[in-house]
């Protein structure tokens, strides 16, 4: 009898252990989510790995290609760190063509030769702010003996191709700060702020109060209207690349006294040259022939004499903001940089080929990664959760992993990247349960009904089962 009781107790203990396994818990939690009305027409996938062994713990729809939104960034960041190295830096050159005469007049052009740095002029890094960079350039120009420029200030963005937005980006996104496209000479993360004041009645025009900084080279046509109380900011900028005008459309809640949106600069190289010209003339250094870019004049300056060079922060620090704050611009710069360093034509498609080659090295099937950008902003991207989890698992073995892990946001008590575009929610990252080995996961839902906020909470509940 005693032996029988011991065997029964052992079986019960084993059953309890199985019941507490990650597979059982997440399967039950996901089954509950699938029955939710928000999931009636949804497509979903979940992939769970043992973080120590890399063995699959559990999956559902693991080979279903879904739009990942910003969770695609975990792939782009890993490929960039692996291929370029965590200490990689961009080098923007300030140079001139022509000669400096005895009176200190540059008989020629001042050239800002872009290197594809996404952080030039950004306020995220103390050494890269607009003020710091312009002051360092002014000091170098004076040291070179230049007192006047009998020529132009040229923004040289020729290191990248002229297609500044990846295929597949939608019109509603591309004029706004999160849809700012990459440039060979990006400046201040290619964005500016627009301040509005709503009208006094529903449907009344909202007043465009100011832009920061001033944008005299861009005409904004304001079609913004006053919305209902509590409706908040529903304003969008519609500004195409390289254009000289754009539209502001949508609504702003009547209860908003003032509010601001951030929009994309259509020609970053031109804007950078303009800011330098303004700084020069404020310091009594005249520029006689204005500003231009290599794209506008369809030629690239030759026989340059370098005045100074501006180095970007190291790649690991750029990746920090790319993942932590989901800066789409950085991802698109990384993609083109991968193409550049691979000696390929510098374009988004060429860079995407490098991303896919990185996946192939990890044993990920070609069909599991059908993507057209590096940030996940395009709704046409498709990737499997198995591919994303494989990228995350293999990152743990790399010398750059600490920087990669640190860059991931922490949400709901989990180190993970989140993604959101219309009708898409995604999460991918690392979980350290109270018991058992660490876990690596990827979780995507497409085409859900209702609001993104409630879906986020329901997906978090599934992830809570693994803690």
C-alpha positions as CSV (number, residue, x, y, z in Angstrom):
1,X,0.0,0.0,0.0
2,X,2.8,2.3,0.9
3,X,4.5,1.7,-2.5
4,X,1.3,2.4,-4.3
5,X,0.8,5.7,-2.5
6,X,4.4,6.7,-3.3
7,X,3.9,5.9,-7.0
8,X,0.6,7.8,-7.0
9,X,2.3,10.8,-5.4
10,X,5.0,10.7,-7.9
11,X,2.6,10.6,-10.8
12,X,0.7,13.5,-9.3
13,X,3.9,15.5,-8.9
14,X,4.9,14.7,-12.5
15,X,1.5,15.7,-13.7
16,X,1.7,19.0,-11.8
17,X,5.2,19.6,-13.3
18,X,3.9,19.0,-16.8
19,X,0.9,21.3,-16.1
20,X,3.3,24.1,-15.2
21,X,5.5,23.6,-18.3
22,X,5.8,26.7,-20.6
23,X,4.2,24.7,-23.5
24,X,1.1,24.0,-21.5
25,X,0.7,27.5,-20.1
26,X,1.2,29.4,-23.3
27,X,-1.0,27.0,-25.3
28,X,-3.9,27.6,-22.8
29,X,-3.4,31.3,-22.8
30,X,-3.3,31.6,-26.5
31,X,-6.3,29.4,-26.9
32,X,-8.2,31.9,-24.7
33,X,-7.0,34.8,-26.9
34,X,-8.1,33.0,-30.1
35,X,-11.6,32.7,-28.8
36,X,-11.8,36.5,-28.3
37,X,-14.0,38.4,-30.7
38,X,-11.1,40.6,-31.7
39,X,-9.5,37.5,-33.3
40,X,-12.4,36.4,-35.4
41,X,-10.7,37.2,-38.7
42,X,-7.1,37.4,-37.5
43,X,-4.0,35.5,-38.6
44,X,-1.5,34.7,-35.8
45,X,1.7,32.9,-35.1
46,X,3.7,32.1,-32.0
47,X,7.1,30.5,-31.7
48,X,8.9,29.7,-28.4
49,X,12.5,28.5,-28.0
50,X,14.5,27.3,-25.0
51,X,17.0,30.1,-24.7
52,X,19.8,27.8,-23.6
53,X,19.5,25.0,-26.1
54,X,17.7,26.6,-29.0
55,X,15.2,23.7,-29.0
56,X,11.6,24.5,-29.9
57,X,9.4,24.5,-26.9
58,X,6.1,25.1,-28.7
59,X,4.8,26.8,-31.8
60,X,1.6,27.5,-33.7
61,X,1.5,28.6,-37.4
62,X,5.3,28.9,-37.3
63,X,5.6,29.0,-41.1
64,X,3.0,31.6,-41.7
65,X,4.5,34.8,-43.1
66,X,3.0,37.8,-41.4
67,X,3.5,41.5,-41.4
68,X,5.9,42.0,-38.4
69,X,5.8,45.9,-38.1
70,X,8.7,47.1,-36.0
71,X,9.6,43.6,-34.8
72,X,11.5,43.4,-38.1
73,X,14.0,45.7,-36.4
74,X,15.4,42.8,-34.3
75,X,16.7,41.3,-37.6
76,X,18.0,44.6,-39.1
77,X,19.9,45.4,-35.8
78,X,21.4,42.0,-35.5
79,X,22.5,41.9,-39.2
80,X,24.0,45.4,-38.9
81,X,25.9,44.6,-35.7
82,X,27.2,41.3,-37.1
83,X,28.2,42.6,-40.5
84,X,29.4,46.1,-39.8
85,X,30.6,45.6,-36.2
86,X,29.5,47.4,-33.0
87,X,32.3,50.0,-33.4
88,X,31.4,51.0,-36.9
89,X,31.2,54.8,-37.5
90,X,30.0,57.1,-40.3
91,X,32.4,59.9,-41.3
92,X,30.9,63.1,-42.8
93,X,33.4,65.3,-44.4
94,X,33.4,69.1,-44.7
95,X,35.6,70.0,-47.7
96,X,36.0,72.5,-50.5
97,X,36.7,72.5,-54.2
98,X,38.7,75.3,-55.8
99,X,41.3,77.5,-54.0
100,X,41.5,79.9,-51.1
101,X,43.1,83.2,-52.2
102,X,45.3,85.5,-50.2
103,X,42.3,87.5,-49.1
104,X,40.6,84.5,-47.6
105,X,38.1,84.1,-50.3
106,X,37.3,80.5,-51.3
107,X,37.1,80.6,-55.1
108,X,35.0,77.5,-55.3
109,X,32.4,75.6,-53.4
110,X,32.1,74.4,-49.8
111,X,30.9,70.8,-49.7
112,X,29.3,68.7,-47.0
113,X,30.1,65.2,-48.2
114,X,27.6,62.9,-46.6
115,X,28.5,59.4,-45.5
116,X,25.0,58.1,-44.7
117,X,25.1,59.0,-41.0
118,X,21.5,59.0,-39.7
119,X,22.5,60.8,-36.5
120,X,24.1,64.0,-37.9
121,X,22.5,66.9,-36.2
122,X,20.4,64.6,-33.9
123,X,19.7,65.8,-30.3
124,X,20.0,62.2,-29.0
125,X,23.8,62.5,-28.7
126,X,25.7,65.4,-27.1
127,X,28.4,65.5,-29.7
128,X,26.0,65.3,-32.7
129,X,23.5,68.1,-32.0
130,X,22.9,70.7,-34.7
131,X,24.5,73.4,-32.6
132,X,27.6,71.4,-31.8
133,X,28.1,70.2,-35.4
134,X,27.6,73.7,-36.9
135,X,29.9,75.3,-34.4
136,X,32.6,72.7,-35.1
137,X,32.3,73.3,-38.9
138,X,32.5,77.1,-38.4
139,X,35.6,76.8,-36.3
140,X,37.2,74.5,-38.9
141,X,36.3,76.9,-41.8
142,X,37.9,79.8,-40.0
143,X,41.0,77.8,-39.2
144,X,41.3,77.1,-42.9
145,X,41.4,80.8,-43.5
146,X,38.1,81.1,-45.3
147,X,36.5,84.5,-44.9
148,X,34.2,84.5,-47.9
149,X,32.9,81.8,-50.3
150,X,32.6,82.9,-53.9
151,X,30.6,79.8,-54.8
152,X,27.9,77.6,-53.3
153,X,27.4,75.4,-50.2
154,X,26.7,72.0,-51.7
155,X,25.0,69.1,-49.8
156,X,26.5,66.0,-51.2
157,X,24.1,63.1,-50.7
158,X,25.4,61.0,-53.6
159,X,26.7,58.1,-51.4
160,X,23.1,56.7,-51.4
161,X,20.8,56.4,-54.4
162,X,18.1,59.0,-54.9
163,X,15.1,56.8,-53.9
164,X,14.7,58.0,-50.3
165,X,11.7,55.9,-49.4
166,X,11.5,52.1,-49.7
167,X,8.9,50.6,-52.0
168,X,5.7,49.7,-50.1
169,X,5.6,52.7,-47.7
170,X,2.1,54.3,-47.7
171,X,1.3,57.9,-48.5
172,X,-0.1,58.6,-45.0
173,X,3.2,57.7,-43.4
174,X,5.9,59.2,-45.6
175,X,5.4,62.9,-44.8
176,X,5.5,62.3,-41.0
177,X,8.5,62.0,-38.7
178,X,8.2,58.2,-38.5
179,X,8.2,58.0,-42.3
180,X,11.2,60.2,-42.8
181,X,13.4,58.5,-45.5
182,X,17.1,57.9,-45.5
183,X,19.5,60.3,-47.3
184,X,23.2,60.2,-48.0
185,X,23.3,63.4,-46.1
186,X,20.6,63.2,-43.4
187,X,20.3,66.1,-41.0
188,X,18.5,66.4,-37.6
189,X,16.9,63.0,-38.3
190,X,15.1,64.6,-41.3
191,X,12.3,66.0,-39.3
192,X,10.8,69.3,-38.1
193,X,8.0,70.4,-35.8
194,X,4.7,72.1,-36.7
195,X,2.7,73.9,-34.1
196,X,-1.1,74.4,-34.5
197,X,-3.9,76.1,-32.6
198,X,-7.4,74.6,-33.1
199,X,-10.4,76.8,-34.0
200,X,-13.2,77.8,-31.7
201,X,-15.9,75.6,-33.2
202,X,-16.2,72.1,-34.6
203,X,-15.0,72.0,-38.2
204,X,-13.3,75.4,-38.1
205,X,-9.8,75.7,-39.6
206,X,-6.9,75.1,-37.2
207,X,-4.2,77.8,-37.4
208,X,-0.7,76.8,-38.3
209,X,1.2,78.9,-35.7
210,X,4.9,78.1,-36.5
211,X,7.5,75.5,-37.5
212,X,10.6,74.6,-35.6
213,X,13.0,75.3,-37.1
214,X,11.7,77.8,-39.6
215,X,11.3,76.1,-43.0
216,X,11.4,79.0,-45.6
217,X,12.2,76.5,-48.4
218,X,9.0,74.5,-47.9
219,X,5.4,75.8,-48.5
220,X,2.8,74.1,-46.2
221,X,-0.8,74.1,-47.3
222,X,-2.9,73.8,-44.1
223,X,-6.1,71.9,-44.5
224,X,-6.3,70.9,-40.8
225,X,-9.8,71.2,-39.1
226,X,-11.0,71.4,-35.6
227,X,-12.2,68.1,-34.3
228,X,-14.5,67.0,-31.4
229,X,-13.5,67.5,-27.8
230,X,-11.3,64.6,-26.6
231,X,-10.4,63.5,-30.2
232,X,-6.8,64.7,-29.8
233,X,-4.2,64.8,-32.5
234,X,-5.4,63.3,-35.8
235,X,-3.2,65.4,-37.9
236,X,-1.0,64.1,-40.7
237,X,1.6,65.7,-43.0
238,X,1.5,64.7,-46.6
239,X,4.9,65.7,-48.0
240,X,6.6,63.8,-50.8
241,X,10.4,63.4,-51.1
242,X,12.2,66.3,-52.8
243,X,9.1,68.4,-53.0
244,X,8.9,72.2,-52.1
245,X,5.3,72.0,-50.8
246,X,3.1,69.8,-48.7
247,X,-0.3,69.4,-47.1
248,X,-1.4,69.1,-43.5
249,X,-4.7,67.3,-43.2
250,X,-6.9,65.8,-40.5
251,X,-8.3,67.1,-37.3
252,X,-7.2,68.5,-33.9
253,X,-9.4,68.3,-30.8
254,X,-11.2,71.6,-29.9
255,X,-10.0,71.3,-26.3
256,X,-6.3,71.4,-27.4
257,X,-5.0,74.9,-26.7
258,X,-1.9,74.3,-28.8
259,X,-0.3,71.1,-30.1
260,X,2.6,70.0,-32.3
261,X,3.3,67.3,-34.8
262,X,6.6,66.3,-36.3
263,X,6.9,66.0,-40.1
264,X,9.5,64.7,-42.5
265,X,12.0,67.1,-44.3
266,X,11.6,66.4,-48.0
267,X,15.2,67.2,-49.0
268,X,17.6,66.7,-46.0
269,X,20.8,67.4,-47.9
270,X,19.4,70.8,-49.1
271,X,18.2,71.6,-45.5
272,X,21.7,70.7,-44.1
273,X,23.4,73.0,-46.7
274,X,20.8,75.8,-45.9
275,X,21.6,75.5,-42.1
276,X,25.3,75.8,-42.7
277,X,24.8,78.8,-45.0
278,X,22.7,80.5,-42.4
279,X,25.4,79.8,-39.7
280,X,28.1,81.2,-42.0
281,X,26.3,84.4,-42.8
282,X,25.4,84.9,-39.2
283,X,29.2,84.8,-38.6
284,X,29.9,87.3,-41.4
285,X,31.1,84.7,-43.9
286,X,29.2,85.5,-47.1
287,X,28.2,82.8,-49.6
288,X,27.8,84.5,-53.0
289,X,26.0,81.8,-55.0
290,X,23.6,80.2,-52.5
291,X,23.0,76.5,-51.9
292,X,22.4,73.3,-53.8
293,X,22.8,69.5,-53.7
294,X,24.5,67.0,-55.9
295,X,21.1,65.6,-56.9
296,X,19.9,69.0,-58.0
297,X,22.9,69.8,-60.0
298,X,23.3,66.2,-61.3
299,X,27.0,66.1,-60.6
300,X,29.4,65.2,-57.8
301,X,32.2,67.6,-56.7
302,X,35.7,66.4,-57.6
303,X,39.2,67.0,-56.2
304,X,38.0,67.9,-52.7
305,X,40.2,69.3,-50.0
306,X,39.0,68.1,-46.6
307,X,38.6,70.8,-43.9
308,X,37.4,68.5,-41.1
309,X,35.5,65.3,-40.5
310,X,32.5,64.6,-38.2
311,X,32.3,61.0,-36.8
312,X,29.0,59.5,-35.8
313,X,28.5,57.7,-32.5
314,X,29.5,54.0,-32.8
315,X,26.9,51.6,-34.3
316,X,26.0,50.0,-30.9
317,X,24.8,53.5,-29.7
318,X,22.9,54.0,-32.9
319,X,21.3,50.6,-32.5
320,X,20.3,51.6,-29.0
321,X,17.9,54.3,-30.2
322,X,16.9,52.2,-33.2
323,X,15.5,49.5,-31.0
324,X,14.6,51.5,-27.9
325,X,12.6,54.2,-29.6
326,X,11.9,52.4,-32.9
327,X,13.5,55.1,-35.1
328,X,12.6,53.9,-38.6
329,X,15.1,56.2,-40.3
330,X,18.0,54.4,-38.6
331,X,16.9,51.1,-39.9
332,X,16.7,52.3,-43.5
333,X,20.2,53.9,-43.2
334,X,21.5,50.6,-41.9
335,X,20.0,48.7,-44.9
336,X,21.7,51.0,-47.4
337,X,24.9,50.9,-45.4
338,X,24.9,47.1,-45.6
339,X,24.7,47.4,-49.4
340,X,27.4,50.0,-49.5
341,X,29.9,47.9,-47.4
342,X,29.0,44.8,-49.5
343,X,30.1,46.8,-52.6
344,X,26.7,46.5,-54.1
345,X,24.6,49.2,-55.7
346,X,23.5,51.4,-52.8
347,X,19.8,50.9,-52.6
348,X,17.2,49.4,-50.3
349,X,16.7,46.3,-52.4
350,X,20.4,45.6,-52.4
351,X,20.6,46.1,-48.6
352,X,17.6,43.8,-48.1
353,X,19.6,41.1,-50.0
354,X,22.3,41.4,-47.3
355,X,19.6,40.9,-44.6
356,X,18.4,37.8,-46.3
357,X,21.9,36.5,-46.7
358,X,22.4,36.9,-43.0
359,X,19.2,34.9,-42.3
360,X,20.5,32.2,-44.6
361,X,23.6,31.9,-42.6
362,X,21.4,31.2,-39.5
363,X,19.7,28.4,-41.4
364,X,16.5,30.4,-42.0
365,X,14.7,29.3,-45.2
366,X,14.5,31.9,-48.0
367,X,10.7,31.9,-48.1
368,X,10.5,32.7,-44.4
369,X,11.8,36.2,-45.0
370,X,10.0,38.3,-47.7
371,X,10.7,41.8,-46.7
372,X,11.2,45.1,-48.6
373,X,12.6,47.5,-45.9
374,X,14.6,47.4,-42.7
375,X,12.3,49.1,-40.2
376,X,9.0,47.2,-40.7
377,X,7.0,50.3,-41.7
378,X,5.8,48.7,-45.0
379,X,2.6,46.7,-44.5
380,X,3.9,44.5,-47.4
381,X,6.6,42.9,-45.3
382,X,6.2,39.2,-44.4
383,X,8.3,37.1,-42.0
384,X,7.7,34.1,-39.8
385,X,7.9,34.0,-36.0
386,X,10.3,31.1,-36.4
387,X,12.7,33.3,-38.3
388,X,12.5,36.1,-35.8
389,X,13.0,33.8,-32.8
390,X,16.0,32.2,-34.6
391,X,17.6,35.6,-35.0
392,X,17.1,36.4,-31.3
393,X,18.5,33.1,-30.2
394,X,21.6,33.3,-32.3
395,X,22.3,36.9,-31.2
396,X,23.0,35.6,-27.7
397,X,26.2,33.9,-29.0
398,X,27.6,37.1,-30.4
399,X,30.2,39.5,-28.8
400,X,27.8,42.4,-29.5
401,X,24.8,40.8,-27.6
402,X,25.1,42.9,-24.5
403,X,24.6,46.1,-26.5
404,X,21.8,44.4,-28.5
405,X,20.0,43.2,-25.3
406,X,20.4,46.5,-23.6
407,X,18.8,48.3,-26.6
408,X,15.6,46.3,-26.4
409,X,12.8,48.1,-24.6
410,X,11.3,46.6,-21.4
411,X,7.6,46.3,-21.5
412,X,5.2,44.4,-19.3
413,X,8.3,43.2,-17.4
414,X,9.8,41.6,-20.5
415,X,12.8,42.5,-22.6
416,X,11.2,42.7,-26.1
417,X,10.7,44.7,-29.2
418,X,7.1,45.7,-30.0
419,X,5.6,46.5,-33.4
420,X,2.4,48.2,-34.4
421,X,1.0,49.4,-37.8
422,X,-2.6,49.3,-38.8
423,X,-4.2,46.0,-37.7
424,X,-0.8,44.5,-36.8
425,X,0.6,43.8,-33.3
426,X,3.9,42.0,-32.7
427,X,6.3,41.2,-29.9
428,X,9.7,39.4,-30.0
429,X,12.3,39.1,-27.3
430,X,13.5,37.3,-24.2
431,X,11.7,36.1,-21.0
432,X,13.4,34.9,-17.8
433,X,10.8,32.8,-16.0
434,X,10.8,32.4,-12.2
435,X,11.4,28.7,-12.8
436,X,13.1,26.9,-15.7
437,X,15.4,28.0,-18.5
438,X,15.3,31.4,-20.2
439,X,12.9,31.6,-23.2
440,X,13.1,33.3,-26.6
441,X,9.8,34.1,-28.4
442,X,8.1,35.8,-31.3
443,X,4.4,36.6,-31.4
444,X,2.5,38.2,-34.2
445,X,-1.2,39.0,-34.8
446,X,-2.5,40.4,-38.1
447,X,-5.9,41.6,-39.1
448,X,-7.5,41.8,-35.7
449,X,-10.7,43.6,-35.0
450,X,-11.1,46.7,-32.8
451,X,-8.5,48.8,-31.1
452,X,-4.8,48.2,-30.9
453,X,-4.7,49.0,-27.1
454,X,-7.0,46.2,-26.1
455,X,-5.2,43.8,-28.4
456,X,-1.9,44.8,-26.7
457,X,-3.2,43.9,-23.3
458,X,-4.6,40.6,-24.5
459,X,-1.2,39.6,-26.1
460,X,0.6,40.7,-22.9
461,X,-1.7,38.3,-21.0
462,X,-0.5,35.5,-23.2
463,X,3.1,36.4,-22.5
464,X,2.4,36.7,-18.8
465,X,1.8,33.0,-18.7
466,X,5.5,32.4,-19.4
467,X,6.9,34.5,-16.6
